[in-house]
Amino acid sequence: MIELRLDFYEVISALQDVLRKKYGAELRLNYCESGVTVRDRIYKTKKHKNGKVMRDPKYGFPLKEFDKHEEKYFSLDEQSEFSFYLEESDSE
């Protein structure tokens, strides 16, 4: 597994490159206005009508079902850092 770590300025620089190359827009991004919105899927435990937790018949772990989406906002500053964990693929 490979860890790719980017600091705040590398992320801002990459975003500016994408905007310039893909959209032809020359924008200067200000760190005060930078932020990330993450949309997570929230799951809840499945239950029978009587309120008892439903379990997997073979392994016995509680069954989950999708409940809703939840958005979280994170502001970025000069100390922010992103880490991506990547696995190499066998196919080329």
Steps between C-alpha positions, in 0.01 A plus 500: 500500500624847411424812704469821301514802731420852374518820701268798463704684238537189281121446507430864409759485221344178362152656506626805312664274239175307448301823465751636248542183291145364504292818512739768373443707815779697664398534864704579809363297787515662842561269796238688708229390257616140462308211643392144438152353521483125555176312444485184713246221480346426840389144573275375776450155645210306348237395751201271507154647566538406867821710524744210516818544293510295178810283465669325210378139508841351420749720692283674760613860449234777512356595159522862388289705258546843344329774701604843365783720372682737733714789378802612699697817428869542576682827450854486367788704634878502464543206740256274309624181347339229285608136507396252232570129539537333161546139399682402186287315247620190316350603164666757276 
